[in-house]
Amino acid sequence: MSWLFAYGSLLLPAGEARPCDLTGWQRSWGVAMDNSVDLPGYKHFVTPEGERPALMVAFLSIAPRAGAIVNGVAISVAEDELPGLDARERNYARVDVTDDIDAGLDGQVWAYAGLDAARERLALGLREGRAAIASSYLERVLAGFDELGRRDEFDRLTAPMPAPIVDLEVVLHAPRAEPD
């Protein structure tokens, strides 16, 4: 059996989820997608008026950091689910964090850590003043931590938001993989 450590939007929906912590990693608003670029089978964001702003939309990510902790959940996943999740999480690399999880899980534990290119997109958006956090993404993340009863930990353990929150809704270009 494999597990996926979810620390952001993958918290919901979660089938068999076990609250746990990831040690030696820090969660931050560390990656972004370029909302002005169309990628086959991906997504983009629009305003309530239906406009597609040329923003770098920021998302949560994790990176190694001694002494840091990330709270989240471990979700059981079948091996055949991983390619779909990899495609969904195209701004991230799937990394083995089995040794960094504080729960006694039987099997390998994966997490998604931001790719350098996605980190560079966020840095560019911040420099150019066109980075933003989508309100719909933030609401999904916070709802997941509220449901877990771990919102205070999320707030305490997550680096501050580097960009403004903008009222944006996601437009999917293909069905999105979710852990069963």
Contact map, one row per residue, 1 for C-alpha under 8 A:
111000000000000000000000000000000000000000000000000000000000000000000000000111100000000000000000000000000111000000000000000000000000000000000000000000000000000000000000000000000000
111100000000000000000000000000000000000000000000000000000000000000000000000111100000000000000000000000000111110000000000000000000000000000000000000000000000000000000000000000000000
111110000000000000000000000000000000000000000000000000000000000000000000011110000000000000000000000000000011110000000000000000000000000000000000000000000000000000000000000000000000
011111000000000000000000000000000000000000000000000000000000000000000000011110000000000000000000000000000000111000000000000000000000000000000000000000000000000000000000000000000000
001111100000000000000000000000000000000000000000000000000000000000000001111000000000000000000000000000000000111000000000000000000000000000000000000000000000000000000000000000000000
000111111110000000000000000000000000000000000000000000000000000000000001111000000000000000000000000000000000001000000000000000000000000000000000000000000000000000000000000000000000
000011111110000000000000001000000000000000000000000000000000000000000111100000000000000000000000000000000000000000000000000000000000000000000000000000000000000000000000000000000000
000001111110000000000000000000000000000000000000000000000001000000000001000000000000000000000000000000000000000000000000000000000000000000001001000000000000000000000000000000000000
000001111111000000000000000000000000000000000000000000000000000000000000000000000000000000000000000000000000000000000000000000000000000010011001000000000000000000000000000000000000
000001111111110000000000000000000000000000000000000000000000000000000000000000000000000000000000000000000000000000000000000000000000000000001000000000000000000000000000000000000110
000001111111110000000000000000000000000000000000000000000000000000000001100000000000000000000000000000000000000000000000000000000000000000001001100000000000000000000000000000000000
000000001111110000000000000000000000000000000000000000000000000000000000000000000000000000000000000000000000000000000000000000000000000000011001000000000000000000000000000000000000
000000000111111000000000000000000000000000000000000000000000000000000000000000000000000000000000000000000000000000000000000000000000000000000000000000000000000000000000000000000110
000000000111111110000000000000000000000000000000000000000000000000000000001000000000000000000000000000000000000000000000000000000000000000000000000000000000000000000000000000000011
000000000000111110000000000000000000000000000000000000000000000000000000001100000000000000000000000000000000000000000000000000000000000000000000000000000000000000000000000000000011
000000000000011111000000000000000000000000000000000000000000000000000000001100000000000000000000000000000000000000000000000000000000000000000000000000000000000000000000000000000000
000000000000011111100000000000000000000000000000000000000000000000000000111100000000000000000000000000000000000000000000000000000000000000000000000000000000000000000000000000000000
000000000000000111110000000000000000000000000000000000000000000000000000111000000000000000000000000000000000000000000000000000000000000000000000000000000000000000000000000000000000
000000000000000011111000000000000000000000000000000000000000000000000011110000000000000000000000000000000000000000000000000000000000000000000000000100000000000000000000000000000000
000000000000000001111100000000000000000000000000000000000000000000000011110000000000000000000000000011100000000000000000000000000000000000000000000000000000000000000000000000000000
000000000000000000111110000000000000000000000000000000000000000000001111100000000000000000000000000011100000000000000000000000000000000000000000000000000000000000000000000000000000
000000000000000000011111100000000000000000000000000000000000000000001111000000000000000000000000100111000000000000000000000000000000000000000000000000000000000000000000000000000000
000000000000000000001111100000000000000000000000000000000000000000111100000000000000000000000000000111000000000000000000000000000000000000000000000000000000000000000000000000000000
000000000000000000000111110000000000000000000000000000000000000111111000000000000000000000000000000100000000000000000000000000000000000000000000000000000000000000000000000000000000
000000000000000000000111111000000000000000000000000000000000011111111100000000000000000000000000000000000000000000000000000000000000000000000000000000000000000000000000000000000000
000000000000000000000001111100000000000000000000000000000000011110011100000000000000000000000000000000000000000000000000000000000000000000000000000000000000111000000000000000000000
000000100000000000000000111111000000000000000000000000000001111000000100000000000000000000000000000000000000000000000000000000000000000000000000000000000000111000000000000000000000
000000000000000000000000011111000000000000000000000000000001110000000000000000000000000000000000000000000000000000000000000000000000000000000000000000000000011110000000000000000000
000000000000000000000000001111100000000000000000000000000111100000000000000000000000000000000000000000000000000000000000000000000000000000000000000000000000001111000000000000000000
000000000000000000000000001111110000000000000000000000000111110000000000000000000000000000000000000000000000000001000110010000000000000000000000000000000000000000000000000000000000
000000000000000000000000000011111000000000000000000000000111100000000000000000000000000000100000000000000000000001100111110000000000000000000000000000000000000000000000000000000000
000000000000000000000000000001111100000000000000000000011110000000000000000000000000000000100000000000000000000000000110110000000000000000000000000000000000000000000000000000000000
000000000000000000000000000000111110000000000000000000011100000000000000000000000000000000100000000000000000000000000100110000000000000000000000000000000000000000000000000000000000
000000000000000000000000000000011111100000000000000001111000000000000000000000000000000000000000000000000000000000000000100000000000000000000000000000000000000000000000000000000000
000000000000000000000000000000001111110000011000000111111000000000000000000000000000000000000000000000000000000000000000000000000000000000000000000000000000000000000000000000000000
000000000000000000000000000000000111110000010000000111100000000000000000000000000000000000000000000000000000000000000000000000000000000000000000000000000000000000000000000000000000
000000000000000000000000000000000111111000000000000000000000000000000000000000000000000000000000000000000000000000000000000000000000000000000000000000000000000000000000000000000000
000000000000000000000000000000000011111101110000000000000000000000000000000000000000000000000000000000000000000000000000000000000000000000000000000000000000000000000000000000000000
000000000000000000000000000000000000111111100000000000000000000000000000000000000000000000000000000000000000000000000000000000000000000000000000000000000000000000000000000000000000
000000000000000000000000000000000000011111000000000000000000000000000000000000000000000000000000000000000000000000000000000000000000000000000000000000000000000000000000000010000000
000000000000000000000000000000000000001111100000000000000000000000000000000000000000000000000000000000000000000000000000000000000000000000000000000000000000000000000000000111000000
000000000000000000000000000000000000011111110000000000000000000000000000000000000000000100000000000000000000000000000000000000000000000000000000000000000000000000000000000111000000
000000000000000000000000000000000000011011111000000000000000000000000000000000000000000000000000000000000000000000000000000000000000000000000000000000000000000000000000011111000000
000000000000000000000000000000000011010001111100000100000000000000000000000000000000000000000000000000000000000000000000000000000000000000000000000000000000000000000000011110000000
000000000000000000000000000000000010000000111110000110000000000000000000000000000000000000000000000000000000000000000000000000000000010000000000000000000000000000000001111000000000
000000000000000000000000000000000000000000011111111110000000000000000000000000000000000000000000000000000000000000000000000000000000000000000000000000000000000000000001111000000000
000000000000000000000000000000000000000000001111111110000000000000000000000000000000000000000000000000000000000000000000000000000000000000000000000000000000000000000011100000000000
000000000000000000000000000000000000000000000111111000000000000000000000000000000000000000000000000000000000000000000000000000000000000000000000000000000000000000000011100000000000
000000000000000000000000000000000000000000000111111000000000000000000000000000000000000000000000000000000000000000000000000000000000000000000000000000000000000000000000000000000000
000000000000000000000000000000000000000000000111111100000000000000000000000000000000000000000000000000000000000000000000000000000000000000000000000000000000000000000000000000000000
000000000000000000000000000000000000000000000111111110000000000000000000000000000000000000000000000000000000000000000000000000000000000000000000000000000000000000000000000000000000
000000000000000000000000000000000011000000011110011111000000000000000000000000000000000000000000000000000000000000000000000000000000000000000000000000000000000000000000000000000000
000000000000000000000000000000000011000000001110001111100000000000000000000000000000000000000000000000000000000000000000000000000000000000000000000000000000000000000000000000000000
000000000000000000000000000000000111000000000000000111110000000000000000000000000000000000000000000000000000000000000000000000000100000000000000000000000000000000000000000000000000
000000000000000000000000000000000111000000000000000011111000000000000000000000000000000000000000000000000000000000000000000010000111000000000000000000000000000000000000000000000000
000000000000000000000000000000011110000000000000000001111100000000000000000000000000000000000000000000000000000000000000110010000111000000000000000000000000000000000000000000000000
000000000000000000000000000000011110000000000000000000111110000000000000000000000000000000000000000000000000000000000000010000000011110000000000000000000000000000000000000000000000
000000000000000000000000000011111000000000000000000000011111000000000000000000000000000000000000000000000000000000000000010000000011110000000000000000000000000000100000000000000000
000000000000000000000000000011110000000000000000000000001111100000000000000000000000000000000000000000000000000000000000000000000000100010000000000000000000000000000000000000000000
000000010000000000000000001111100000000000000000000000000111110000000000000000000000000000000000000000000000000000000000000000000000000000000000000000000000000000000000000000000000
000000000000000000000000001111100000000000000000000000000011111000000000000000000000000000000000000000000000000111000000000000000000000000000000000000000000000000000000000000000000
000000000000000000000000111101000000000000000000000000000001111100000000000000000000000000000000000000000000000111000000000000000000000000000000000000000000000000000000000000000000
000000000000000000000000111000000000000000000000000000000000111110000000000000000000000000000000000000000000000011000000000000000000000000000000000000000000000000000000000000000000
000000000000000000000001110000000000000000000000000000000000011111000000000000000000000000000000000000000000000000000000000000000000000000000000000000000000000000000000000000000000
000000000000000000000001110000000000000000000000000000000000001111110000000000000000000000000000000000000000000000000000000000000000000000000000000000000000000000000000000000000000
000000000000000000000001100000000000000000000000000000000000000111110000000000000000000000000000000000000000000000000000000000000000000000000000000000000000000000000000000000000000
000000000000000000000011100000000000000000000000000000000000000011111000000000000000000000000000000000000000000000000000000000000000000000000000000000000000000000000000000000000000
000000000000000000000011110000000000000000000000000000000000000011111100000000000000000000000000000000000000000000000000000000000000000000000000000000000000000000000000000000000000
000000000000000000001111110000000000000000000000000000000000000000111110000000000000000000000000000000000000000000000000000000000000000000000000000000000000100000000000000000000000
000000100000000000001110111000000000000000000000000000000000000000011111000000000000000000000000000000000000000000000000000000000000000000000000000000000100110000000000000000000000
000000100000000000111100000000000000000000000000000000000000000000001111100000000000000000000000000000000000000000000000000000000000000000000000000001001100100000000000000000000000
000011110010000000111100000000000000000000000000000000000000000000000111110000000000000000000000000000000000000000000000000000000000000000000000100000000000000000000000000000000000
000011100010000011111000000000000000000000000000000000000000000000000011111000000000000000000000000000000000000000000000000000000000000000000000000000000000000000000000000000000000
001111000000000011110000000000000000000000000000000000000000000000000001111100000000000000000000000000000000100000000000000000000000000000000000000000000000000000000000000000000000
001111000000011111000000000000000000000000000000000000000000000000000000111110000000000000000000000000000000000000000000000000000000000000000000000000000000000000000000000000000010
111100000000001110000000000000000000000000000000000000000000000000000000011111000000000000000000000000000000000000000000000000000000000000000000000000000000000000000000000000000010
111100000000000000000000000000000000000000000000000000000000000000000000001111101100000000000000000000000000000000000000000000000000000000000000000000000000000000000000000000000011
110000000000000000000000000000000000000000000000000000000000000000000000000111111100000000000000000000000000000000000000000000000000000000000000000000000000000000000000000000000000
110000000000000000000000000000000000000000000000000000000000000000000000000011111100000000000000000000000000000000000000000000000000000000000000000000000000000000000000000000000000
000000000000000000000000000000000000000000000000000000000000000000000000000001111111000000000000000000000000000000000000000000000000000000000000000000000000000000000000000000000000
000000000000000000000000000000000000000000000000000000000000000000000000000011111111100000000000000000000000000000000000000000000000000000000000000000000000000000000000000000000010
000000000000000000000000000000000000000000000000000000000000000000000000000011111111110000000000000000000000000000000000000000000000000000000000000000000000000000000000000000000000
000000000000000000000000000000000000000000000000000000000000000000000000000000011111111000000000000000000000000000000000000000000000000000000000000000000000000000000000000000000000
000000000000000000000000000000000000000000000000000000000000000000000000000000011111111100000000000000000000000000000000000000000000000000000000000000000000000000000000000000001000
000000000000000000000000000000000000000000000000000000000000000000000000000000001111111110000000000000000000000000000000000000000000000000000000000000000000000000000000000000001110
000000000000000000000000000000000000000000000000000000000000000000000000000000000111111111011100000000000000000000000000000000000000000000000000000000000000000000000000000000000000
000000000000000000000000000000000000000000000000000000000000000000000000000000000011111111000000000000000000000000000000000000000000000000000000000000000000000000000000000000000000
000000000000000000000000000000000000000001000000000000000000000000000000000000000001111111000000000000000000000000000000000000000000000000000000000000000000000000000000000000011000
000000000000000000000000000000000000000000000000000000000000000000000000000000000000111111111000000000000000000100000000000000000000000000000000000000000000000000000000000000000000
000000000000000000000000000000000000000000000000000000000000000000000000000000000000011111111000000000000000000000000000000000000000000000000000000000000000000000000000000000000000
000000000000000000000000000000111000000000000000000000000000000000000000000000000000000011111000000000000000000001101100000000000000000000000000000000000000000000000000000000000000
000000000000000000000000000000000000000000000000000000000000000000000000000000000000010011111100000000000000000111100100000000000000000000000000000000000000000000000000000000000000
000000000000000000000000000000000000000000000000000000000000000000000000000000000000010011111110000000000000000111100000000000000000000000000000000000000000000000000000000000000000
000000000000000000000000000000000000000000000000000000000000000000000000000000000000010000011111000000000000011110000000000000000000000000000000000000000000000000000000000000000000
000000000000000000000000000000000000000000000000000000000000000000000000000000000000000000001111100000000000011110000000000000000000000000000000000000000000000000000000000000000000
000000000000000000000000000000000000000000000000000000000000000000000000000000000000000000000111110000000001111000000000000000000000000000000000000000000000000000000000000000000000
000000000000000000000100000000000000000000000000000000000000000000000000000000000000000000000011111110000001111000000000000000000000000000000000000000000000000000000000000000000000
000000000000000000000000000000000000000000000000000000000000000000000000000000000000000000000001111110000011110000000000000000000000000000000000000000000000000000000000000000000000
000000000000000000000000000000000000000000000000000000000000000000000000000000000000000000000000111110000000000000000000000000000000000000000000000000000000000000000000000000000000
000000000000000000000111000000000000000000000000000000000000000000000000000000000000000000000000111111000000000000000000000000000000000000000000000000000000000000000000000000000000
000000000000000000011110000000000000000000000000000000000000000000000000000000000000000000000000111111110000100000000000000000000000000000000000000000000000000000000000000000000000
000000000000000000011110000000000000000000000000000000000000000000000000000000000000000000000000000111110000000000000000000000000000000000000000000000000000000000000000000000000000
000000000000000000011000000000000000000000000000000000000000000000000000000000000000000000000000000011111000000000000000000000000000000000000000000000000000000000000000000000000000
000000000000000000000000000000000000000000000000000000000000000000000000000000000000000000000000000011111100000000000000000000000000000000000000000000000000000000000000000000000000
000000000000000000000000000000000000000000000000000000000000000000000000000000000000000000000000000000111111000000000000000000000000000000000000000000000000000000000000000000000000
110000000000000000000000000000000000000000000000000000000000000000000000000000000000000000000000000000011111000000000000000000000000000000000000000000000000000000000000000000000000
111000000000000000000000000000000000000000000000000000000000000000000000000000000000000000000000010000001111100000000000000000000000000000000000000000000000000000000000000000000000
111000000000000000000000000000000000000000000000000000000000000000000000000000000000000000000001110000001111110000000000000000000000000000000000000000000000000000000000000000000000
011110000000000000000000000000000000000000000000000000000000000000000000010000000000000000000001110010000011111000000000000000000000000000000000000000000000000000000000000000000000
011110000000000000000000000000000000000000000000000000000000000000000000000000000000000000000111110000000001111100000000000000000000000000000000000000000000000000000000000000000000
000111000000000000000000000000000000000000000000000000000000000000000000000000000000000000000111100000000000111110000000000000000000000000000000000000000000000000000000000000000000
000000000000000000000000000000000000000000000000000000000000110000000000000000000000000010011110000000000000011111000000000000000000000000000000000000000000000000000000000000000000
000000000000000000000000000000000000000000000000000000000000111000000000000000000000000000011110000000000000001111100000000000000000000000000000000000000000000000000000000000000000
000000000000000000000000000001100000000000000000000000000000111000000000000000000000000000111000000000000000000111110110000000000000000000000000000000000000000000000000000000000000
000000000000000000000000000000100000000000000000000000000000000000000000000000000000000000111000000000000000000011111110000000000000000000000000000000000000000000000000000000000000
000000000000000000000000000000000000000000000000000000000000000000000000000000000000000000000000000000000000000001111111000000000000000000000000000000000000000000000000000000000000
000000000000000000000000000000000000000000000000000000000000000000000000000000000000000000100000000000000000000000111111100000000000000000000000000000000000000000000000000000000000
000000000000000000000000000001111000000000000000000000000000000000000000000000000000000000110000000000000000000001111111110000000000000000000000000000000000000000000000000000000000
000000000000000000000000000001110000000000000000000000000000000000000000000000000000000000000000000000000000000001111111111000000000000000000000000000000000000000000000000000000000
000000000000000000000000000000100000000000000000000000000000000000000000000000000000000000000000000000000000000000011111111100000000000000000000000000000000000000000000000000000000
000000000000000000000000000000111100000000000000000000010000000000000000000000000000000000000000000000000000000000001111111110000000000000000000000000000000000000000000000000000000
000000000000000000000000000001111000000000000000000000011100000000000000000000000000000000000000000000000000000000000111111111000010000000000000000000000000000000000000000000000000
000000000000000000000000000000000000000000000000000000000000000000000000000000000000000000000000000000000000000000000011111111100000000000000000000000000000000000000000000000000000
000000000000000000000000000000000000000000000000000000000000000000000000000000000000000000000000000000000000000000000001111111110000000000000000000000000000000000000000000000000000
000000000000000000000000000000000000000000000000000000110000000000000000000000000000000000000000000000000000000000000000111111111110000000000000000000000000000000000000000000000000
000000000000000000000000000000000000000000000000000000000000000000000000000000000000000000000000000000000000000000000000011111111110000000000000000000000000000001100000000000000000
000000000000000000000000000000000000000000000000000000000000000000000000000000000000000000000000000000000000000000000000001111111100000000000000000000000000000000000000000000000000
000000000000000000000000000000000000000000000000000000000000000000000000000000000000000000000000000000000000000000000000000111111110000000000000000000000000000000000000000000000000
000000000000000000000000000000000000000000000000000000000000000000000000000000000000000000000000000000000000000000000000000011111110000000000000000000000000000000000000000000000000
000000000000000000000000000000000000000000000000000001110000000000000000000000000000000000000000000000000000000000000000000011111111000000000000000000000000000000000000000000000000
000000000000000000000000000000000000000000000000000000111100000000000000000000000000000000000000000000000000000000000000010011011111100000000000000000000000000000110000000000000000
000000000000000000000000000000000000000000000000000000111100000000000000000000000000000000000000000000000000000000000000000000000111110000000000000000000000000000111100000000000000
000000000000000000000000000000000000000000000000000000001110000000000000000000000000000000000000000000000000000000000000000000000011111011000000000000000000000000111100000000000000
000000000000000000000000000000000000000000001000000000001100000000000000000000000000000000000000000000000000000000000000000000000001111111000000000000000000000000001111100000000000
000000000000000000000000000000000000000000000000000000000000000000000000000000000000000000000000000000000000000000000000000000000000111111100000000000000000000000001111100000000000
000000000000000000000000000000000000000000000000000000000000000000000000000000000000000000000000000000000000000000000000000000000000011111110000000000000000000000000011110000000000
000000001000000000000000000000000000000000000000000000000010000000000000000000000000000000000000000000000000000000000000000000000000111111111000000000000000000000000000000000000000
000000000000000000000000000000000000000000000000000000000000000000000000000000000000000000000000000000000000000000000000000000000000111111111100000000000000000000000000000000000000
000000000000000000000000000000000000000000000000000000000000000000000000000000000000000000000000000000000000000000000000000000000000001111111110000000000000000000000000000000000000
000000001001000000000000000000000000000000000000000000000000000000000000000000000000000000000000000000000000000000000000000000000000000111111111000000000000000000000000000000000000
000000011111000000000000000000000000000000000000000000000000000000000000000000000000000000000000000000000000000000000000000000000000000011111111100000000000000000000000000000000000
000000000000000000000000000000000000000000000000000000000000000000000000000000000000000000000000000000000000000000000000000000000000000001111111110000100000000000000000000000000000
000000000000000000000000000000000000000000000000000000000000000000000000000000000000000000000000000000000000000000000000000000000000000000111111111000000000000000000000000000000000
000000011011000000000000000000000000000000000000000000000000000000000000000000000000000000000000000000000000000000000000000000000000000000011111111100000000000000000000000000000000
000000000010000000000000000000000000000000000000000000000000000000000001000000000000000000000000000000000000000000000000000000000000000000001111111111100100000000000000000000000000
000000000000000000000000000000000000000000000000000000000000000000000000000000000000000000000000000000000000000000000000000000000000000000000111111111100000000000000000000000000000
000000000000000000000000000000000000000000000000000000000000000000000000000000000000000000000000000000000000000000000000000000000000000000000011111111000000000000000000000000000000
000000000000000000100000000000000000000000000000000000000000000000000000000000000000000000000000000000000000000000000000000000000000000000000001111111100000000000000000000000000000
000000000000000000000000000000000000000000000000000000000000000000000000000000000000000000000000000000000000000000000000000000000000000000000000111111100000000000000000000000000000
000000000000000000000000000000000000000000000000000000000000000000000010000000000000000000000000000000000000000000000000000000000000000000000000111111111100000000000000000000000000
000000000000000000000000000000000000000000000000000000000000000000000000000000000000000000000000000000000000000000000000000000000000000000000100110111111110000000000000000000000000
000000000000000000000000000000000000000000000000000000000000000000000000000000000000000000000000000000000000000000000000000000000000000000000000000001111111000000000000000000000000
000000000000000000000000000000000000000000000000000000000000000000000010000000000000000000000000000000000000000000000000000000000000000000000000000001111111100000000000000000000000
000000000000000000000000000000000000000000000000000000000000000000000110000000000000000000000000000000000000000000000000000000000000000000000000100001111111110000000000000000000000
000000000000000000000000000000000000000000000000000000000000000000000000000000000000000000000000000000000000000000000000000000000000000000000000000000111111110000000000000000000000
000000000000000000000000000000000000000000000000000000000000000000000000000000000000000000000000000000000000000000000000000000000000000000000000000000011111110000000000000000000000
000000000000000000000000011000000000000000000000000000000000000000001110000000000000000000000000000000000000000000000000000000000000000000000000000000001111111000000000000000000000
000000000000000000000000011100000000000000000000000000000000000000000100000000000000000000000000000000000000000000000000000000000000000000000000000000000111111100000000000000000000
000000000000000000000000011110000000000000000000000000000000000000000000000000000000000000000000000000000000000000000000000000000000000000000000000000000000111110000000000000000000
000000000000000000000000000110000000000000000000000000000000000000000000000000000000000000000000000000000000000000000000000000000000000000000000000000000000011111000000000000000000
000000000000000000000000000110000000000000000000000000000000000000000000000000000000000000000000000000000000000000000000000000000000000000000000000000000000001111110000000000000000
000000000000000000000000000010000000000000000000000000000000000000000000000000000000000000000000000000000000000000000000000001000000000000000000000000000000000111110000000000000000
000000000000000000000000000000000000000000000000000000000100000000000000000000000000000000000000000000000000000000000000000001000011100000000000000000000000000011111000000000000000
000000000000000000000000000000000000000000000000000000000000000000000000000000000000000000000000000000000000000000000000000000000011100000000000000000000000000011111100000000000000
000000000000000000000000000000000000000000000000000000000000000000000000000000000000000000000000000000000000000000000000000000000001111000000000000000000000000000111110000000000000
000000000000000000000000000000000000000000000000000000000000000000000000000000000000000000000000000000000000000000000000000000000001111000000000000000000000000000011111000000000000
000000000000000000000000000000000000000000000011000000000000000000000000000000000000000000000000000000000000000000000000000000000000011100000000000000000000000000001111100000000000
000000000000000000000000000000000000000000001111000000000000000000000000000000000000000000000000000000000000000000000000000000000000011100000000000000000000000000000111110000000000
000000000000000000000000000000000000000000001111000000000000000000000000000000000000000000000000000000000000000000000000000000000000011100000000000000000000000000000011111000000000
000000000000000000000000000000000000000000111100000000000000000000000000000000000000000000000000000000000000000000000000000000000000000100000000000000000000000000000001111100000000
000000000000000000000000000000000000000000111100000000000000000000000000000000000000000000000000000000000000000000000000000000000000000000000000000000000000000000000000111110000000
000000000000000000000000000000000000000011110000000000000000000000000000000000000000000000000000000000000000000000000000000000000000000000000000000000000000000000000000011111110000
000000000000000000000000000000000000000111110000000000000000000000000000000000000000000000000000000000000000000000000000000000000000000000000000000000000000000000000000001111100000
000000000000000000000000000000000000000011100000000000000000000000000000000000000000000000000000000000000000000000000000000000000000000000000000000000000000000000000000000111110000
000000000000000000000000000000000000000000000000000000000000000000000000000000000000000000000000000000000000000000000000000000000000000000000000000000000000000000000000000111111000
000000000000000000000000000000000000000000000000000000000000000000000000000000000000000100000000000000000000000000000000000000000000000000000000000000000000000000000000000101111100
000000000000000000000000000000000000000000000000000000000000000000000000000000000001100100000000000000000000000000000000000000000000000000000000000000000000000000000000000000111110
000000000100100000000000000000000000000000000000000000000000000000000000000000000000100000000000000000000000000000000000000000000000000000000000000000000000000000000000000000011111
000000000100111000000000000000000000000000000000000000000000000000000000001110001000100000000000000000000000000000000000000000000000000000000000000000000000000000000000000000001111
000000000000011000000000000000000000000000000000000000000000000000000000000010000000000000000000000000000000000000000000000000000000000000000000000000000000000000000000000000000111
